[in-house]
């Protein structure tokens, strides 16, 4: 890396830090930089994005490269192929959602996919970043069903040496959905199947889908910020408002993550939202992880007190008072099965108090905090909690709270409509509670 590149990287990191919590930004950069660059991220780009947001996509990819991260990029070209087939008078036939590919269709697919690939590579290079085309050769495939689908391939092997050689040279590898069957025959490979094969071979930290909508939408048409498949999948799939398209997308993502490390995640976002999705806890699209189950306990005996203390102390970076757990009057705890996040609730006077909401640093940005939060607020819709006014997590708290008030070093938050007089009294009571940590 040249001195100029180093200076540029430092400048961009500084700009990022001004956008959000600097510690948050540096944490993500360090986490992503610790893995082999071919395992940082696979970015799947749909044909519609290439047609409508080519420059934004190229700029986002170039940005990642400039801060020292090299994604593996895979793109499709479905809308462009549909248009070309129509122009050439070739009938489009699909079986079970897969395009039947005869010789004429394959010729069109080759022209369209290679053309789209060249446009994206040139757009990235125009940003001053090296990019390299991989239009065939990286994906080995066999015929899915020659009689039924024609020249459609099912990936059998990924030539990692070819991909890693490009990444190690400092260029972004950009693949298209063309595979090589035995004998060197070119075949059309479904983009989802190609993505699955890449995930299986590379085991990346991040799997990113760039989409014009920017995420999965809930019943009200709002973006779902995070999905913990372990806790949310069955409930989501049972919802009447989950369309067939969304259902298929969730099934496909679950298949992807089932074959990936626990640390992997899928993000669905727009090209312009990619940076915020990758480098901030709040993100900008939908973050989906395998996740973990959230366990409810109403008795301290059901919890591992040593792991509880370790979770809280790591999350707050402070040492608990030696008698805190013994004195804590637990009403309920909602803890992730690996003790990486938890909410610990008690009753004070006549109101519910969230005594500790703890998420360790490595779990932030996974959506685990939101999963725990949703789980306990479903059972406790009205409660109070406090946080030191300089706590970097307060932006999350403010977004969840119905109100807040400052009292000395504390900001007291509340959720629910409990009435002004009760709120005022509870705020003063919460602010006056004794400390939990040494040195407070």
C-alpha positions in Angstrom: 0.0 0.0 0.0 1.5 3.3 -1.1 1.8 6.3 1.3 -0.8 8.1 -0.8 -3.2 5.2 -0.3 -2.5 5.1 3.4 -3.2 8.8 3.7 -6.4 8.5 1.7 -7.6 5.6 3.9 -6.9 7.6 7.0 -8.8 10.6 5.6 -11.8 8.4 4.8 -11.8 6.7 8.2 -11.7 10.2 9.8 -14.7 11.2 7.7 -16.5 8.0 8.7 -15.8 8.7 12.3 -17.4 12.1 12.0 -20.5 10.4 10.6 -20.9 8.1 13.6 -19.3 6.9 16.8 -15.6 6.7 16.0 -15.1 3.7 18.2 -17.9 2.0 16.3 -16.3 2.7 12.9 -12.8 1.5 14.1 -14.3 -1.6 15.6 -15.9 -2.7 12.3 -12.8 -1.8 10.3 -10.6 -3.9 12.6 -13.0 -6.8 12.5 -13.3 -6.8 8.7 -9.5 -6.3 8.3 -8.6 -9.3 10.5 -9.8 -11.9 8.0 -8.3 -12.9 4.6 -9.6 -10.4 2.1 -11.3 -13.0 0.0 -13.4 -13.8 3.1 -14.5 -10.2 3.9 -17.6 -10.1 1.8 -19.5 -11.5 -1.1 -21.6 -8.8 -2.8 -24.4 -9.9 -5.0 -25.7 -7.2 -7.4 -28.9 -7.7 -9.3 -29.2 -6.6 -13.0 -31.7 -3.9 -12.2 -29.2 -2.2 -9.9 -26.5 -2.3 -12.6 -29.0 -0.7 -15.1 -30.3 2.0 -12.7 -27.5 2.7 -10.2 -24.2 1.8 -11.8 -22.3 4.8 -10.7 -23.5 4.6 -7.1 -22.6 0.9 -7.1 -19.1 1.5 -8.4 -18.5 4.3 -5.9 -19.6 2.0 -3.0 -17.2 -0.8 -4.2 -14.4 1.7 -4.7 -14.9 3.1 -1.2 -14.5 -0.3 0.4 -11.3 -0.9 -1.6 -9.9 2.5 -0.5 -10.3 1.6 3.2 -8.4 -1.7 2.6 -11.3 -4.1 2.1 -11.7 -6.2 -1.0 -15.2 -7.7 -1.6 -15.9 -10.6 -4.1 -18.6 -9.3 -6.4 -21.1 -11.4 -8.3 -23.7 -9.8 -10.6 -26.7 -10.9 -12.7 -28.4 -9.3 -15.6 -31.9 -10.7 -15.7 -33.8 -7.5 -16.8 -31.2 -6.8 -19.5 -31.4 -10.4 -20.8 -35.2 -10.2 -20.9 -34.9 -7.1 -23.0 -32.3 -8.6 -25.4 -34.3 -11.8 -25.9 -37.4 -9.7 -26.8 -35.3 -7.7 -29.2 -34.0 -10.9 -30.8 -37.4 -12.5 -31.0 -36.4 -15.3 -28.7 -39.1 -16.8 -26.4 -38.5 -16.6 -22.7 -39.4 -19.8 -20.9 -39.1 -20.6 -17.2 -39.6 -23.8 -15.2 -39.8 -23.5 -11.4 -38.4 -20.0 -11.7 -35.3 -21.1 -13.7 -34.8 -19.8 -17.2 -34.8 -22.5 -19.8 -31.6 -21.9 -21.8 -31.3 -23.1 -25.4 -28.4 -22.2 -27.7 -29.9 -18.9 -28.8 -30.8 -17.9 -25.2 -27.2 -18.9 -24.1 -25.7 -16.7 -26.8 -27.8 -13.8 -25.6 -27.0 -14.4 -22.0 -23.3 -14.5 -22.8 -23.5 -11.2 -24.6 -25.6 -9.5 -21.9 -23.7 -10.8 -18.9 -20.2 -10.1 -20.3 -21.4 -6.6 -21.4 -22.8 -5.9 -17.9 -19.6 -7.1 -16.4 -17.4 -4.9 -18.5 -19.6 -1.9 -17.7 -19.3 -2.5 -14.0 -15.5 -3.1 -14.1 -15.0 0.1 -16.1 -17.2 2.1 -13.7 -15.1 0.8 -10.8 -11.8 1.6 -12.6 -13.1 5.1 -13.3 -13.2 5.6 -9.5 -9.4 5.0 -9.5 -9.7 1.4 -8.2 -8.4 -1.8 -9.8 -11.1 -4.3 -10.8 -10.8 -7.5 -12.8 -13.4 -9.3 -14.9 -14.1 -13.0 -14.3 -16.7 -13.8 -16.9 -16.0 -17.5 -17.0 -13.6 -20.0 -15.5 -14.1 -19.3 -11.8 -17.4 -21.3 -11.5 -17.3 -24.9 -12.6 -20.7 -26.5 -13.1 -22.5 -29.5 -14.3 -25.8 -29.6 -16.2 -28.8 -29.2 -13.9 -31.0 -31.2 -16.2 -30.0 -31.0 -19.9 -33.3 -32.2 -21.3 -35.4 -30.0 -19.1 -33.4 -26.8 -18.7 -30.9 -26.9 -21.6 -27.6 -25.1 -20.9 -28.3 -24.4 -17.2 -25.6 -25.3 -14.8 -25.5 -26.2 -11.1 -22.2 -25.1 -9.5 -19.9 -27.9 -8.5 -16.6 -26.2 -7.7 -15.3 -22.7 -7.2 -11.7 -22.0 -8.4 -10.6 -20.1 -5.3 -7.0 -19.8 -6.4 -8.2 -17.6 -9.3 -10.3 -15.4 -7.1 -7.7 -15.1 -4.4 -5.0 -14.3 -6.9 -7.0 -11.3 -8.1 -7.9 -10.1 -4.6 -4.3 -10.5 -3.4 -3.1 -8.4 -6.4 -5.2 -5.5 -5.0 -8.0 -5.7 -7.5 -11.7 -6.4 -6.9 -12.8 -9.7 -8.6 -16.1 -9.2 -10.4 -17.8 -12.4 -11.5 -20.8 -12.9 -13.7 -23.3 -15.9 -13.6 -21.6 -18.0 -16.3 -20.1 -21.3 -15.5 -18.0 -23.9 -17.3 -19.4 -27.4 -17.7 -17.2 -30.5 -18.5 -15.6 -30.1 -21.9 -15.5 -26.3 -21.5 -19.2 -25.7 -22.4 -20.5 -22.3 -21.2 -23.6 -22.6 -19.1 -26.1 -20.2 -17.5 -25.9 -20.3 -13.7 -28.7 -19.0 -11.5 -27.5 -16.1 -9.4 -28.8 -17.6 -6.1 -27.1 -20.9 -6.9 -23.8 -19.1 -7.7 -24.0 -17.1 -4.5 -24.6 -20.2 -2.5 -21.5 -21.9 -4.1 -19.3 -18.9 -3.3 -20.5 -18.7 0.3 -19.8 -22.5 0.7 -16.3 -22.1 -0.8 -15.2 -18.8 0.8 -17.1 -18.8 4.2 -17.3 -15.0 4.2 -18.1 -12.7 7.1 -20.6 -10.7 5.1 -23.0 -11.6 2.4 -24.6 -8.5 0.8 -27.5 -8.1 -1.6 -27.7 -4.8 -3.2 -31.4 -4.0 -4.0 -33.3 -0.9 -5.0 -35.8 -1.3 -2.2 -32.9 -1.4 0.3 -34.2 -4.2 2.6 -37.1 -6.5 3.5 -40.3 -4.7 4.3 -42.8 -5.4 7.1 -46.6 -5.2 7.0 -46.5 -1.4 7.1 -44.0 -1.2 4.2 -41.2 -0.2 6.6 -37.7 -1.8 6.4 -37.1 -4.5 8.9 -33.8 -3.5 10.4 -32.7 -6.9 11.8 -33.8 -10.5 11.7 -32.5 -13.2 14.1 -33.4 -16.4 12.2 -33.1 -18.6 15.3 -35.7 -16.5 17.1 -37.7 -14.9 14.3 -37.8 -17.2 11.3 -40.8 -19.4 12.1 -42.9 -16.4 13.3 -42.1 -14.4 10.2 -42.9 -17.3 7.8 -46.3 -17.7 9.5 -47.3 -14.1 8.8 -50.0 -13.5 6.2 -48.3 -10.3 5.0 -45.1 -12.2 4.0 -45.4 -12.4 0.2 -44.3 -15.4 -1.8 -41.3 -13.4 -3.1 -40.3 -12.5 0.5 -40.9 -16.0 1.6 -38.6 -17.4 -1.1 -35.9 -14.7 -0.2 -36.0 -15.7 3.5 -35.8 -19.4 2.6 -32.8 -18.7 0.3 -31.0 -16.6 2.9 -31.6 -19.2 5.6 -30.0 -21.8 3.2 -27.0 -19.5 2.7 -26.5 -18.9 6.4 -27.0 -22.5 7.4 -23.9 -23.2 5.2 -21.8 -20.2 6.7 -20.0 -19.6 10.0 -22.1 -18.3 12.9 -20.3 -15.0 12.6 -21.6 -14.5 9.0 -24.5 -12.3 8.2 -26.6 -11.2 5.2 -27.3 -7.5 4.6 -29.8 -6.2 2.1 -29.3 -2.6 1.3 -28.9 0.0 -1.5 -25.6 1.0 -3.1 -25.7 4.4 -1.3 -26.6 2.7 2.0 -23.8 0.1 1.9 -21.2 2.1 3.9 -23.7 2.8 6.7 -24.9 -0.8 6.7 -21.4 -2.1 7.1 -19.9 0.4 9.5 -22.6 1.4 11.9 -24.7 -0.4 14.5 -27.9 1.1 13.2 -27.2 0.1 9.6 -29.3 1.2 6.7 -31.1 -1.9 5.5 -32.0 -5.4 6.7 -29.4 -7.3 8.6 -30.1 -11.1 8.8 -28.1 -13.5 11.0 -28.4 -17.1 12.1 -28.7 -15.6 15.5 -29.4 -17.4 18.7 -32.3 -18.2 20.9 -33.3 -15.8 23.7 -33.9 -17.6 27.0 -36.2 -16.2 29.7 -35.4 -16.8 33.3 -37.5 -15.7 36.3 -35.2 -17.1 38.9 -31.5 -16.3 39.4 -30.8 -20.0 40.0 -31.7 -20.6 36.3 -28.8 -18.3 35.3 -25.0 -18.7 35.4 -24.0 -15.8 37.7 -20.4 -15.9 36.5 -21.4 -15.5 32.8 -23.9 -12.8 33.7 -21.2 -10.8 35.5 -18.8 -11.3 32.6 -21.4 -10.2 30.1 -22.3 -7.0 32.0 -18.7 -6.1 32.9 -17.5 -6.6 29.3 -20.5 -4.6 27.9 -20.0 -1.7 30.2 -16.2 -2.0 30.5 -16.5 -1.6 34.3 -16.2 -3.8 37.3 -19.5 -4.7 39.1 -19.7 -4.3 42.9 -19.0 -7.6 44.5 -22.5 -7.8 46.0 -24.5 -6.5 43.0 -25.8 -9.9 41.8 -26.6 -11.1 45.4 -28.5 -7.9 46.1 -30.3 -7.7 42.8 -34.0 -8.5 43.0 -34.6 -10.2 39.7 -38.1 -10.2 38.2 -37.0 -11.5 34.8 -34.0 -11.9 32.6 -33.9 -12.3 28.8 -30.5 -13.6 27.8 -29.1 -14.9 24.5 -28.0 -18.6 24.8 -24.3 -17.6 24.4 -24.5 -14.9 27.1 -23.5 -12.2 24.6 -26.6 -10.0 25.3 -29.1 -9.8 28.0 -31.8 -7.7 29.7 -32.2 -7.8 33.5 -35.4 -6.5 35.0 -36.6 -5.8 38.5 -39.6 -4.0 40.2 -38.9 -0.8 42.1 -41.9 0.5 44.2 -44.8 0.1 41.7 -42.9 0.3 38.4 -40.8 -2.0 36.2 -37.1 -1.1 36.0 -34.6 -2.3 33.3 -31.6 -2.5 35.6 -29.1 -3.7 32.9 -29.2 -4.0 29.2 -25.9 -5.5 28.1 -24.5 -6.3 24.7 -20.8 -7.2 24.3 -18.9 -5.3 21.7 -18.4 -8.2 19.2 -22.2 -8.7 19.1 -23.1 -5.1 18.3 -24.3 -4.7 14.8 -25.6 -8.2 14.6 -29.1 -7.3 15.4 -28.9 -9.3 18.7 -29.5 -6.2 20.8 -32.8 -5.5 18.9 -33.8 -9.2 19.2 -33.4 -9.1 23.0 -35.1 -5.7 23.2 -38.1 -6.9 21.2 -38.3 -10.1 23.3 -38.5 -8.4 26.6 -40.6 -5.4 25.6 -43.3 -7.7 24.2 -43.8 -8.8 27.8 -42.9 -5.5 29.5 -44.3 -2.6 27.5 -44.0 -0.1 30.3 -40.7 0.4 32.1 -37.9 2.8 33.0 -34.1 2.7 32.7 -31.2 4.9 33.1 -27.9 5.5 31.3 -24.9 7.7 31.8 -25.4 10.8 29.6 -22.1 10.2 27.7 -23.0 6.5 26.9 -22.5 5.9 23.2 -25.5 3.5 23.2 -27.9 6.4 24.0 -28.8 6.9 20.4 -30.3 3.4 20.4 -32.1 4.1 23.6 -33.5 7.4 22.4 -34.9 5.7 19.4 -36.7 3.1 21.5 -37.9 5.4 24.3 -41.1 7.4 24.6 -39.4 10.1 26.6 -36.3 10.9 28.6 -35.0 13.4 31.3 -31.6 14.3 32.6 -30.8 14.1 36.2 -27.2 14.8 37.1 -24.9 12.4 35.3 -27.9 10.2 34.2 -30.4 10.3 31.4 -33.5 8.5 32.6 -35.6 6.9 29.8 -39.1 5.5 29.8 -41.3 3.5 27.5 -45.1 3.5 27.8 -47.6 6.1 28.9 -47.7 6.1 32.6 -49.0 9.6 33.3 -47.0 12.8 34.0 -47.0 12.7 37.8 -45.9 9.0 38.0 -43.2 9.6 35.4 -41.8 12.6 37.3 -41.6 10.7 40.5 -40.2 7.6 38.9 -37.5 9.6 37.1 -36.3 11.1 40.4 -36.4 7.6 42.0 -34.4 6.0 39.2 -31.7 8.7 39.1 -31.2 8.3 42.9 -30.6 4.5 42.8 -27.3 3.3 44.3 -24.4 2.5 41.9 -23.8 -0.9 40.4 -20.1 -0.5 39.5 -17.0 0.2 41.4 -15.9 3.9 41.3 -19.4 5.3 40.5 
